[in-house]
Amino acid sequence: MGAIAFLAGFLPSMPAIAQSETGDVFSDCAGCPEMVALPAGSYQRGEPASLRPSNSNEVPEHRVSISRLAVGRYEVTFDEFDRCRNAGVCTHNPDDHGMGRGNRPVVDVNWADAQQYIGWIRQETGEDYRLLSESEWEYAARGNQAYEFPGEDQWSCTRGNIADVAWSAAYNTSPRFTVGCNDHFIQTAPVGTFRMNGFGLFDMAGNVWEWTQDCYNQNYNRVPTDGSAWLTGQCVSRIIRGGSWSDDISYARSAKRIADFSTYRSSNIGFRIARSLP
């Protein structure tokens, strides 16, 4: 790893760069999200049916190849989304549901809202920004590990913002649905609060669900294996990944996949962005 890549983990941002090295952190414009350059690679996607709590929509396991790309270091924040609104491109004014704005992840945005933001940042930068494909998202979430985290017995509340003992007390919910530690956030947390994964990305597990580009399909039969988005199937719904502040640990697994109507807005759904690299 070069000096630039080493220092990237300690600097808040770096200038836009045309040829990113793996691990570099950069931003393509003032106020644009910070991006992390990820290496090309491949991984075994999905989880074996023998592993609890894998689901029938996570099979069959298959090998996926991922090209080099840059991924948002954080989930897109209210501050970042508001710049798009102030420019007159993003038409929806998202409600923070009393959780706070600023550097907290934007919520109350549907799939089309995310696409408006992406259209704006493309205009600002001239770069080919987009949502992550579902397979790219899982690759990024695993952080160069076989699985993003091994299981509930080894979960630490420094890893991400999911339903914990404080959430259980606040919502009067049975503790059996939560992890037995306290991350000190009942709802969303400012991005970057918790520790980064092996690729230098934050909040890939928890905080808010993240829209991906893919249409919903009930399993991986006939799924693309080149890292591209699956753009056929039940496209009235799109895949969201990562779990949220209101979900138990099973929803924060890197392999967990669910779908919501693309028009749906919620207090626990946001997004992060990506762009290809040469």
Residue pairs with C-beta under 8 A, 6 or more apart in sequence:
1 21
1 22
1 23
2 21
4 14
4 21
4 24
5 21
5 22
5 23
5 24
6 23
8 14
8 23
8 24
8 25
8 36
8 200
9 23
9 25
9 196
9 200
11 25
12 34
13 25
13 26
13 27
13 34
14 24
14 25
14 26
14 27
15 26
15 27
16 26
16 27
16 28
16 29
16 125
17 24
17 26
19 278
20 26
20 35
20 37
20 70
20 277
21 37
22 37
22 38
22 39
22 68
23 36
23 37
23 200
24 36
24 37
25 34
25 35
25 36
25 37
25 73
25 200
26 34
26 35
26 37
26 70
27 33
27 34
27 35
28 35
28 121
28 124
28 125
28 127
29 121
29 124
29 125
31 79
31 80
31 83
32 80
32 121
32 124
32 125
33 72
33 73
33 74
33 76
33 77
33 80
33 121
33 272
33 273
34 72
34 73
34 74
35 70
35 71
35 72
35 73
35 273
35 275
36 70
36 71
36 72
36 73
36 199
36 200
36 201
37 68
37 69
37 70
37 277
38 66
38 68
38 69
38 70
38 71
38 139
38 140
38 199
39 68
40 65
40 66
40 67
40 68
41 65
41 66
41 139
41 144
42 63
42 64
42 65
42 66
43 63
43 64
43 66
43 138
43 139
43 142
44 61
44 62
44 63
44 64
44 146
45 61
45 62
45 63
45 64
45 135
45 138
45 220
45 255
46 54
46 58
46 59
46 60
46 61
46 62
46 220
46 255
47 54
47 58
47 59
47 61
47 147
47 253
47 255
48 54
48 61
49 59
53 250
53 253
54 255
55 256
55 257
56 218
56 219
57 218
57 219
57 220
57 257
58 219
58 220
58 255
58 256
58 257
59 219
59 220
60 219
60 220
60 221
61 220
62 220
62 223
62 225
63 225
64 135
64 139
64 225
64 226
64 227
65 225
65 226
65 227
66 135
66 136
66 139
66 227
67 227
67 276
67 277
68 276
68 277
68 278
69 132
69 136
69 274
69 275
69 276
69 277
70 274
70 275
70 276
70 277
71 132
71 136
71 140
71 199
71 201
71 272
71 273
71 274
72 201
72 272
72 273
72 274
73 192
73 200
73 201
73 202
74 105
74 191
74 192
74 202
74 203
74 272
75 105
75 106
75 191
75 202
75 203
75 207
75 208
75 210
75 270
75 271
75 272
76 105
76 106
76 114
76 117
76 270
76 271
76 272
76 273
77 102
77 103
77 104
77 105
77 106
77 191
78 94
78 96
78 101
78 102
78 103
78 104
78 105
78 106
79 101
79 102
79 103
80 106
80 117
81 90
81 94
81 106
81 109
81 117
82 101
84 90
84 116
84 117
84 120
84 121
85 91
85 92
85 93
87 120
89 116
89 117
89 119
89 120
89 123
90 113
90 116
90 117
90 120
91 116
92 108
92 109
92 110
92 113
92 116
94 106
94 107
94 108
94 109
94 113
94 265
95 107
95 108
95 267
96 104
96 107
96 108
97 107
97 108
97 187
97 267
99 107
99 187
99 188
99 267
100 188
102 190
103 190
103 191
103 192
104 188
104 189
104 190
104 191
105 188
105 191
105 203
105 207
105 208
105 270
106 270
106 271
107 188
107 208
107 266
107 267
107 268
107 269
107 270
108 265
108 266
108 267
108 269
109 117
109 211
109 265
109 269
109 270
109 271
110 211
110 262
110 263
110 264
110 265
110 269
111 211
111 238
111 262
111 263
112 262
112 263
113 265
114 131
114 211
114 271
115 131
117 271
117 273
118 129
118 130
118 131
118 273
121 127
121 129
121 273
122 128
122 129
127 275
128 275
128 276
129 273
129 274
129 275
130 213
130 273
130 274
130 275
131 211
131 212
131 213
131 229
131 271
131 273
131 274
132 140
132 210
132 212
132 213
132 272
132 273
132 274
133 212
133 213
133 214
133 227
133 228
133 229
133 230
134 212
134 213
134 214
134 229
134 230
134 239
134 241
134 257
135 223
135 224
135 225
135 227
135 228
136 227
136 274
137 210
137 212
137 241
137 242
138 241
138 254
138 255
139 227
140 199
140 201
140 204
141 148
141 197
141 201
141 204
141 205
141 241
141 242
141 254
142 148
142 197
142 198
142 254
143 197
143 198
143 199
143 201
143 204
144 198
144 199
145 197
145 198
147 253
147 254
147 255
148 197
148 204
148 205
148 253
148 254
149 155
149 159
149 205
149 252
149 253
149 254
152 179
152 249
155 179
155 181
155 249
156 181
157 164
157 179
157 181
157 182
157 183
157 184
158 183
158 194
158 195
159 194
159 195
159 205
159 206
160 183
160 194
160 203
160 204
160 205
160 206
160 207
160 243
160 252
161 183
161 185
161 188
161 189
161 193
161 194
161 203
161 206
161 207
161 244
161 245
162 178
162 179
162 183
162 205
162 206
162 243
162 244
162 245
162 247
162 248
162 249
162 251
162 252
163 173
163 177
163 178
163 179
163 245
163 246
163 247
163 248
164 178
164 179
164 180
164 181
164 182
164 183
165 175
165 178
165 179
165 180
165 181
165 182
166 182
166 183
166 184
166 185
166 186
167 173
167 178
167 186
167 245
167 246
168 174
168 175
168 177
168 178
170 186
171 186
171 246
177 248
178 248
179 248
179 249
183 189
183 194
185 193
185 245
186 245
187 245
187 246
187 267
188 207
188 208
188 245
189 207
189 245
191 202
191 203
191 207
192 202
192 203
193 202
194 202
194 203
194 206
194 207
195 202
196 202
197 204
197 205
203 242
204 242
204 254
205 242
205 243
205 252
205 253
205 254
206 242
206 243
206 244
206 245
206 247
206 252
207 242
207 244
207 245
207 270
208 242
208 244
208 245
208 268
208 269
208 270
209 240
209 241
209 242
209 243
209 244
209 260
209 266
209 268
209 269
209 270
210 240
210 241
210 242
210 269
210 270
210 271
210 272
211 238
211 239
211 240
211 269
211 270
211 271
212 229
212 238
212 239
212 240
212 241
213 229
213 231
213 238
214 229
214 230
214 231
214 238
214 239
215 230
215 231
215 232
215 233
215 234
215 235
215 237
215 238
215 239
216 233
216 234
216 235
216 237
216 238
216 239
216 259
217 223
217 230
217 232
217 233
217 234
223 230
224 230
234 259
235 262
236 261
236 262
237 259
237 260
237 261
237 262
238 259
238 260
238 262
239 257
239 258
239 259
240 258
240 259
240 260
240 269
241 256
241 257
242 252
242 256
243 249
243 251
243 252
243 253
243 256
244 251
244 268
244 269
245 268
246 267
246 268
247 268
250 256
251 258
260 266
260 269
